Amino acid sequence: MLRGSLDTDALLASALRGELDEGGIRRLYARGPEVVTLIMLAMAQRLAQLQAASAAESSPATPSGMIPVYAKAAVRKRRRRPGARNGHPGARRAQPEHIDQHAEHRLEQCPDCGGALQRSARRRTRIIEDIPQEIQPVVTEHTIHRDYCPHCRKDVEPKVPDALPGAVLGHRVVALTSWFHYGLGITLSQVVDILGYHLQTRLTPGGLVNAWHRLAFVLKEWYEQIAEQARRSAVLHADETGWRVAGQTCWLWCFANGQVCYYMIDRCRGSPALQKFFIEAFAGTLVHDFWAAYRSFDADDRQYCLVHLLRELEKVDQHNTTEEWQAFAKKLRRLIRDGIRLRKRADFSPGRYAGRIALIDRRLGQLAEWKGVDGQRLVQDADTLRLAKRLRQHWDHLFTFLDKPEVPFDNNLAERMIRPAVIIRKNSQSNRSEKGAATQAILMSVYRTLRLRGHDPIQTIADALRSYVRTGNLPPLPETVPANG
């Protein structure tokens, strides 16, 4: 009886692995209907598990390298309620500067009993701001007189500054629609719907795209100025993310600080793309993650993102529970947090806390030369060896923010600047041509930079286009608006 049971278990395991031959199937069939039913149920369950795993890996809604939404664990409850702390001054929209029209409301009779009302002088006001139901576009027919110049011996005519030569769409329409698409991430079809149903302006997708291409051609000079100003920055953040151009894998690079934001779409994620942007050695401090390509070019100084390092420690903690790793990770995590806490002190300055900075450097050196929990035996854990090697490689660039207070300890700014592009990628599925990719990079860079500098992007672009048509030259890229301006 025992032998038969063992034989059945072996046959069942072979069936689940897909290794059962015809002879084995006949032997299982001879065991009776109960065994056959058990095997069929087990194989059905195994097939369902394989199909679920395959669907998760190949689902078009789940990009490669990401965990499906339904497979993610529930997030922990927030430690505190969202919003500002108690006692924080409230924030609300300011009152309109002017009133366009007035309306009075008074009851003729009581709404409850229908009786007559006794009039009084009591009243209150309520301000309501709304958009008119019918917004009609202004259609202007321009009569352009063409006269003859005897001196030049040719016909001459004045320029119409309200639109680009040969265009039927005015500057504000082009600036508004391109801001919708490249600044806010609204899809092309949604832009057409917004203007068609609400603004009463009928547009075609092809006409809009051509207008955006022409706008990018005009604003390319600003795009180049943004790149040059980024290269001359004292502090610059860098990050990259995947992109698609005509179905081919490319990369969207972002170089940003508080004044500029420059996007570049390139087929390379390595050092050639960086060398294309950094024409020469970078004289400032570059803030970035641990991607190896950033080490391929010269920079006066750099700061590696410590938040990326903390995230990696948490990730390794999920699968590595060895004593060696736990001891190393605890010391490294404490060192990073001590450095961040020191930098956040209200009275911090490198000179005032030079002793503590030197102590942090010594602790970093001890971790880079980690010699085990007891300080004597050799390290065997692979994750510990890998992170210790990383500390040795980037020794001089992990705590740059303590020597230069203007440098942050994380790369959060670049990640926030690249997030709008990720939303556009999700909504519009990147670009279908190289020309579209060039337009994407130019207009995203211009609009994001204008927002960083405190300008109204629509009005600024419309004024620049009007000046370009009149003079043939684009005005300089606007500077940052003063905080009190």
PLY file of the C-alpha trace (Angstrom):
ply
format ascii 1.0
element vertex 485
property float x
property float y
property float z
element edge 484
property int vertex1
property int vertex2
end_header
0.00 0.00 0.00
2.82 2.39 0.88
4.64 1.63 -2.34
1.52 2.37 -4.39
1.02 5.67 -2.59
4.59 6.76 -3.27
4.24 5.76 -6.89
1.06 7.84 -7.19
2.77 10.89 -5.66
5.67 10.57 -8.10
3.30 10.31 -11.06
1.34 13.34 -9.81
4.54 15.41 -9.52
5.54 14.35 -13.05
2.13 15.39 -14.37
2.40 18.89 -12.82
5.88 19.32 -14.33
4.62 18.25 -17.74
6.93 15.21 -17.84
4.32 12.44 -17.78
4.48 10.02 -20.73
1.77 7.71 -22.09
2.79 4.82 -19.87
2.48 6.96 -16.76
-0.94 8.21 -17.83
-2.19 4.62 -18.19
-0.81 3.69 -14.76
-2.64 6.67 -13.18
-5.85 5.75 -14.98
-5.61 2.24 -13.52
-5.59 3.71 -9.99
-9.24 4.70 -10.29
-11.40 7.79 -10.90
-10.43 9.43 -7.57
-6.77 9.71 -8.57
-7.63 11.00 -12.05
-9.94 13.66 -10.54
-7.21 14.75 -8.12
-4.68 15.12 -10.93
-7.07 17.10 -13.16
-7.90 19.53 -10.33
-4.20 20.05 -9.52
-3.32 20.62 -13.17
-6.22 23.08 -13.61
-5.01 25.08 -10.60
-1.44 25.09 -11.89
-2.60 26.21 -15.35
-4.57 29.10 -13.82
-1.48 30.25 -11.90
0.66 30.19 -15.05
-1.95 32.13 -17.03
-2.19 34.79 -14.31
1.59 35.18 -14.21
1.75 35.42 -18.00
-1.03 38.02 -18.10
0.76 40.12 -15.49
4.00 40.05 -17.49
2.44 40.76 -20.89
-0.38 43.11 -19.93
-0.20 46.32 -22.01
-1.39 48.24 -18.95
1.67 47.16 -16.96
4.95 48.57 -18.35
8.03 46.40 -18.16
9.85 46.61 -14.85
6.71 47.55 -12.93
4.51 45.54 -10.58
0.85 45.24 -11.60
-1.47 47.39 -9.51
-3.46 44.42 -8.22
-0.23 42.70 -7.08
0.98 45.60 -4.93
0.60 45.49 -1.18
-1.61 48.05 0.52
0.29 51.12 1.67
0.66 51.80 5.36
-1.69 54.30 6.94
-0.34 57.82 7.13
1.20 58.72 10.46
-0.48 62.12 10.45
-3.41 63.73 8.74
-2.65 65.37 5.38
-2.52 69.13 5.12
-0.79 71.93 6.96
-0.07 71.78 10.68
-2.44 73.32 13.20
-1.97 77.07 13.44
-0.75 77.41 9.85
-2.28 80.49 8.15
-5.04 79.60 5.75
-4.68 79.91 1.99
-7.53 80.95 -0.25
-8.02 82.65 -3.58
-7.83 86.43 -3.49
-10.89 88.54 -4.27
-11.23 89.71 -7.90
-9.76 93.15 -8.51
-12.86 94.44 -10.33
-16.54 93.65 -10.74
-17.83 93.36 -14.32
-21.55 93.38 -13.61
-24.01 93.54 -10.73
-27.20 91.61 -10.04
-29.80 92.01 -7.29
-32.00 89.25 -5.86
-35.13 89.82 -3.76
-38.10 87.63 -2.90
-41.60 88.80 -3.72
-43.21 86.56 -1.10
-42.23 84.09 1.63
-40.97 80.83 0.06
-42.49 78.80 2.94
-46.01 80.20 3.47
-46.41 82.46 0.45
-47.22 85.51 2.62
-46.21 89.14 2.09
-42.76 90.24 3.23
-41.84 93.27 5.32
-38.94 95.06 3.61
-35.73 95.83 5.54
-32.35 97.39 4.80
-30.39 94.25 5.62
-28.39 92.77 2.75
-25.27 90.78 1.94
-23.07 90.46 -1.10
-21.73 87.36 -2.75
-19.13 87.34 -5.54
-19.30 84.61 -8.17
-16.66 84.31 -10.87
-17.53 82.22 -13.93
-16.75 81.77 -17.60
-19.38 82.94 -20.11
-21.42 80.21 -21.73
-20.71 81.42 -25.25
-17.10 82.34 -25.95
-16.81 83.46 -29.55
-13.42 83.61 -31.27
-12.51 86.89 -32.91
-12.18 86.47 -36.67
-10.39 89.36 -38.32
-10.03 89.93 -42.04
-6.82 91.84 -42.70
-6.68 93.97 -45.84
-3.03 94.28 -46.77
-2.16 97.03 -49.20
0.70 96.35 -51.56
2.45 99.44 -52.99
5.33 99.93 -55.35
8.69 101.37 -54.25
10.41 103.19 -57.17
13.72 103.24 -55.28
13.79 99.47 -54.61
11.84 98.71 -57.79
9.57 96.19 -56.11
6.19 95.85 -54.46
6.15 96.14 -50.67
3.47 95.45 -48.09
3.21 95.71 -44.26
3.61 92.69 -42.00
0.67 91.35 -40.03
1.97 90.78 -36.48
-1.03 88.74 -35.25
0.04 85.41 -36.83
3.04 83.74 -38.41
3.40 84.27 -42.19
0.82 82.22 -44.09
-0.86 80.99 -40.89
-4.61 81.21 -40.26
-4.35 80.64 -36.49
-3.37 83.55 -34.26
-0.55 83.51 -31.76
-2.78 83.03 -28.71
-4.48 79.97 -30.20
-1.12 78.39 -31.04
0.36 79.26 -27.64
-2.73 78.06 -25.73
-3.03 74.73 -27.54
0.67 73.97 -27.37
0.63 74.78 -23.63
-2.27 72.36 -23.21
-0.38 69.57 -24.96
3.29 70.10 -24.09
2.86 71.92 -20.79
-0.09 70.11 -19.22
-0.04 66.75 -21.00
-3.51 67.00 -22.60
-3.82 64.75 -25.64
-4.24 66.10 -29.15
-7.84 64.90 -29.46
-8.72 66.45 -26.10
-7.24 69.79 -27.18
-9.41 69.70 -30.30
-12.48 68.94 -28.16
-11.77 71.71 -25.63
-11.45 74.37 -28.31
-14.30 72.98 -30.38
-16.94 72.58 -27.66
-16.01 75.33 -25.21
-14.05 77.99 -27.08
-16.06 77.60 -30.30
-12.90 77.25 -32.39
-12.95 74.39 -34.88
-9.51 72.90 -35.44
-8.12 69.80 -37.10
-5.44 67.62 -35.52
-3.18 67.94 -38.55
-3.46 71.72 -38.59
-2.59 71.92 -34.90
0.45 69.67 -35.26
1.78 71.75 -38.16
1.29 74.93 -36.12
3.21 73.39 -33.21
6.08 72.39 -35.51
6.34 75.97 -36.76
6.24 77.27 -33.19
9.08 74.94 -32.21
11.13 76.14 -35.18
10.75 79.75 -34.01
11.46 78.95 -30.33
14.52 76.83 -31.03
16.69 79.85 -30.24
15.25 79.93 -26.70
15.80 76.18 -26.45
19.49 76.66 -27.18
19.69 79.52 -24.65
18.17 77.24 -21.99
20.81 74.61 -22.74
23.62 77.14 -22.50
22.32 78.55 -19.21
22.01 75.02 -17.82
25.64 74.29 -18.70
26.73 77.45 -16.86
24.72 76.63 -13.73
26.36 76.40 -10.34
24.11 73.45 -9.45
22.37 71.22 -12.00
20.17 68.15 -11.55
20.10 65.35 -14.12
17.80 62.39 -14.67
16.52 60.21 -17.52
13.55 58.04 -18.37
12.43 55.81 -21.21
10.83 57.26 -24.35
9.65 55.96 -27.73
10.17 57.58 -31.13
8.58 55.88 -34.13
8.30 52.70 -32.09
12.03 52.67 -31.23
13.36 52.81 -27.68
14.87 56.19 -26.81
15.57 58.17 -23.65
14.30 61.48 -22.40
17.04 63.34 -20.53
16.24 66.16 -18.12
18.71 68.79 -16.86
17.18 71.25 -14.44
17.55 73.61 -11.51
15.38 76.36 -10.07
15.79 78.55 -13.18
15.95 76.27 -16.23
14.63 72.93 -17.37
16.12 71.38 -20.49
14.78 68.19 -22.10
16.66 66.17 -24.68
15.40 63.06 -26.48
18.17 60.75 -27.62
18.53 57.13 -28.71
21.35 56.59 -26.23
21.21 56.27 -22.45
24.97 56.18 -22.03
27.84 58.63 -22.08
27.42 59.73 -25.76
24.12 61.41 -24.88
25.72 63.25 -21.96
28.65 64.33 -24.09
26.18 65.67 -26.64
24.72 67.97 -23.98
27.89 68.79 -22.02
30.02 70.15 -24.83
32.86 70.72 -22.36
33.62 69.96 -18.73
30.87 71.06 -16.35
32.13 73.73 -13.97
29.32 73.38 -11.41
27.98 70.64 -9.15
25.95 67.93 -10.84
23.31 66.14 -8.76
22.30 62.69 -10.04
21.67 59.07 -9.13
24.16 56.18 -9.33
23.73 55.48 -13.07
27.24 54.70 -14.33
26.99 56.95 -17.40
27.23 60.09 -15.26
30.79 59.20 -14.27
31.93 59.28 -17.91
32.42 63.04 -18.18
34.27 65.67 -16.20
32.44 67.77 -13.60
33.93 70.17 -11.09
31.96 68.40 -8.37
28.96 66.12 -8.01
26.43 64.95 -5.44
24.97 61.45 -5.58
21.34 61.21 -4.53
21.25 59.82 -0.99
17.52 59.09 -1.23
18.31 56.55 -3.96
20.81 54.95 -1.60
18.26 54.78 1.23
15.72 53.21 -1.12
18.22 50.56 -2.11
18.87 49.74 1.54
15.14 49.21 2.06
14.92 47.07 -1.06
17.77 44.79 0.03
16.27 44.53 3.52
13.28 42.72 2.02
15.33 39.67 0.98
18.57 39.84 2.92
18.29 39.08 6.64
21.88 38.04 7.32
23.61 39.43 10.39
26.37 40.89 8.22
23.98 42.90 6.04
21.78 44.07 8.91
24.78 45.45 10.82
26.23 47.19 7.74
22.88 48.63 6.60
22.08 49.94 10.08
25.36 51.86 10.30
25.08 53.24 6.76
21.48 54.31 7.25
22.35 56.04 10.52
25.32 57.80 8.88
23.20 59.17 6.02
20.47 60.39 8.34
23.00 62.03 10.66
24.42 63.95 7.69
20.96 65.06 6.53
19.96 66.06 10.05
23.14 68.12 10.43
22.49 69.93 7.13
18.94 70.84 8.18
20.06 72.67 11.31
18.99 76.32 11.19
22.49 77.55 12.08
24.35 75.18 9.75
27.49 76.32 7.97
30.52 74.25 6.89
32.82 76.32 9.08
30.69 76.11 12.21
30.33 72.32 12.00
33.69 71.39 10.48
34.37 68.92 13.31
31.13 67.03 12.80
31.67 66.94 9.03
35.13 65.43 9.60
33.58 62.83 11.91
31.04 61.89 9.24
33.87 61.49 6.74
35.72 59.15 9.12
32.58 57.06 9.68
32.12 56.85 5.91
35.68 55.61 5.55
35.09 52.88 8.12
32.01 51.69 6.24
33.83 51.76 2.91
36.50 49.50 4.42
34.00 47.31 6.26
35.67 44.34 7.94
32.72 42.43 9.30
30.52 42.67 12.36
33.40 42.07 14.79
35.90 44.11 12.75
38.18 41.13 12.11
36.64 38.43 9.92
36.24 38.77 6.16
32.93 39.92 4.69
31.01 37.19 2.90
27.65 38.85 2.17
27.36 39.88 -1.50
25.10 42.91 -0.87
27.45 44.23 1.79
30.43 43.86 -0.54
28.58 45.62 -3.35
27.50 48.60 -1.24
30.92 48.93 0.41
32.50 49.02 -3.04
30.07 51.75 -4.06
31.06 53.81 -1.04
34.73 53.50 -2.00
34.00 54.53 -5.61
31.95 57.61 -4.67
33.74 58.53 -1.47
34.20 62.23 -2.30
30.68 62.82 -3.65
28.27 61.43 -1.06
28.34 64.36 1.36
29.08 67.27 -0.97
25.98 69.00 0.41
27.79 69.45 3.74
30.66 71.32 2.07
28.38 73.32 -0.27
25.13 74.37 1.44
23.55 75.36 -1.89
23.70 71.73 -3.06
20.79 69.44 -2.01
21.33 65.89 -0.79
18.74 64.38 -3.16
17.76 64.52 -6.82
14.14 65.31 -6.10
14.04 68.38 -8.34
15.00 66.43 -11.48
12.42 63.76 -10.66
9.72 66.41 -10.25
10.72 68.06 -13.52
10.66 64.76 -15.38
7.28 63.74 -13.96
5.22 65.97 -16.35
7.02 64.32 -19.26
6.13 60.90 -17.86
2.47 61.94 -17.74
2.67 63.10 -21.36
4.27 59.77 -22.29
1.42 57.89 -20.62
-1.28 60.00 -22.30
0.16 60.48 -25.78
2.44 57.44 -26.17
5.60 59.45 -26.90
6.33 60.51 -30.51
5.73 59.04 -33.95
8.61 60.79 -35.76
11.98 62.42 -35.18
10.44 65.80 -36.03
7.77 65.26 -33.40
10.43 64.34 -30.83
12.36 67.54 -31.58
9.19 69.63 -31.21
8.40 67.80 -27.97
11.80 68.58 -26.43
11.80 72.23 -27.50
8.30 73.16 -26.36
8.45 71.20 -23.10
11.75 72.91 -22.24
10.46 76.40 -23.05
7.18 76.04 -21.19
8.71 74.43 -18.10
11.43 77.10 -17.93
8.91 79.92 -18.25
6.90 78.46 -15.38
10.01 78.15 -13.23
10.75 81.83 -13.86
7.24 82.94 -12.93
5.95 83.95 -16.38
2.53 83.45 -17.93
3.53 80.99 -20.67
0.67 81.80 -23.06
1.04 85.58 -22.97
4.85 85.37 -23.05
4.85 83.15 -26.14
2.22 85.29 -27.91
4.21 88.48 -27.28
7.43 86.83 -28.44
5.80 85.63 -31.67
4.39 89.10 -32.35
7.86 90.60 -31.92
9.35 87.89 -34.14
6.95 88.68 -36.98
7.57 92.44 -36.75
11.37 92.36 -36.46
12.41 88.95 -37.75
14.23 88.23 -34.47
13.10 86.47 -31.33
13.49 88.54 -28.12
15.84 87.20 -25.44
14.61 84.46 -23.14
12.76 86.22 -20.27
14.57 86.40 -16.96
13.11 85.32 -13.62
10.30 87.51 -12.28
11.30 89.01 -8.89
9.45 87.60 -5.91
7.85 90.98 -5.14
7.03 91.61 -8.81
0 1
1 2
2 3
3 4
4 5
5 6
6 7
7 8
8 9
9 10
10 11
11 12
12 13
13 14
14 15
15 16
16 17
17 18
18 19
19 20
20 21
21 22
22 23
23 24
24 25
25 26
26 27
27 28
28 29
29 30
30 31
31 32
32 33
33 34
34 35
35 36
36 37
37 38
38 39
39 40
40 41
41 42
42 43
43 44
44 45
45 46
46 47
47 48
48 49
49 50
50 51
51 52
52 53
53 54
54 55
55 56
56 57
57 58
58 59
59 60
60 61
61 62
62 63
63 64
64 65
65 66
66 67
67 68
68 69
69 70
70 71
71 72
72 73
73 74
74 75
75 76
76 77
77 78
78 79
79 80
80 81
81 82
82 83
83 84
84 85
85 86
86 87
87 88
88 89
89 90
90 91
91 92
92 93
93 94
94 95
95 96
96 97
97 98
98 99
99 100
100 101
101 102
102 103
103 104
104 105
105 106
106 107
107 108
108 109
109 110
110 111
111 112
112 113
113 114
114 115
115 116
116 117
117 118
118 119
119 120
120 121
121 122
122 123
123 124
124 125
125 126
126 127
127 128
128 129
129 130
130 131
131 132
132 133
133 134
134 135
135 136
136 137
137 138
138 139
139 140
140 141
141 142
142 143
143 144
144 145
145 146
146 147
147 148
148 149
149 150
150 151
151 152
152 153
153 154
154 155
155 156
156 157
157 158
158 159
159 160
160 161
161 162
162 163
163 164
164 165
165 166
166 167
167 168
168 169
169 170
170 171
171 172
172 173
173 174
174 175
175 176
176 177
177 178
178 179
179 180
180 181
181 182
182 183
183 184
184 185
185 186
186 187
187 188
188 189
189 190
190 191
191 192
192 193
193 194
194 195
195 196
196 197
197 198
198 199
199 200
200 201
201 202
202 203
203 204
204 205
205 206
206 207
207 208
208 209
209 210
210 211
211 212
212 213
213 214
214 215
215 216
216 217
217 218
218 219
219 220
220 221
221 222
222 223
223 224
224 225
225 226
226 227
227 228
228 229
229 230
230 231
231 232
232 233
233 234
234 235
235 236
236 237
237 238
238 239
239 240
240 241
241 242
242 243
243 244
244 245
245 246
246 247
247 248
248 249
249 250
250 251
251 252
252 253
253 254
254 255
255 256
256 257
257 258
258 259
259 260
260 261
261 262
262 263
263 264
264 265
265 266
266 267
267 268
268 269
269 270
270 271
271 272
272 273
273 274
274 275
275 276
276 277
277 278
278 279
279 280
280 281
281 282
282 283
283 284
284 285
285 286
286 287
287 288
288 289
289 290
290 291
291 292
292 293
293 294
294 295
295 296
296 297
297 298
298 299
299 300
300 301
301 302
302 303
303 304
304 305
305 306
306 307
307 308
308 309
309 310
310 311
311 312
312 313
313 314
314 315
315 316
316 317
317 318
318 319
319 320
320 321
321 322
322 323
323 324
324 325
325 326
326 327
327 328
328 329
329 330
330 331
331 332
332 333
333 334
334 335
335 336
336 337
337 338
338 339
339 340
340 341
341 342
342 343
343 344
344 345
345 346
346 347
347 348
348 349
349 350
350 351
351 352
352 353
353 354
354 355
355 356
356 357
357 358
358 359
359 360
360 361
361 362
362 363
363 364
364 365
365 366
366 367
367 368
368 369
369 370
370 371
371 372
372 373
373 374
374 375
375 376
376 377
377 378
378 379
379 380
380 381
381 382
382 383
383 384
384 385
385 386
386 387
387 388
388 389
389 390
390 391
391 392
392 393
393 394
394 395
395 396
396 397
397 398
398 399
399 400
400 401
401 402
402 403
403 404
404 405
405 406
406 407
407 408
408 409
409 410
410 411
411 412
412 413
413 414
414 415
415 416
416 417
417 418
418 419
419 420
420 421
421 422
422 423
423 424
424 425
425 426
426 427
427 428
428 429
429 430
430 431
431 432
432 433
433 434
434 435
435 436
436 437
437 438
438 439
439 440
440 441
441 442
442 443
443 444
444 445
445 446
446 447
447 448
448 449
449 450
450 451
451 452
452 453
453 454
454 455
455 456
456 457
457 458
458 459
459 460
460 461
461 462
462 463
463 464
464 465
465 466
466 467
467 468
468 469
469 470
470 471
471 472
472 473
473 474
474 475
475 476
476 477
477 478
478 479
479 480
480 481
481 482
482 483
483 484
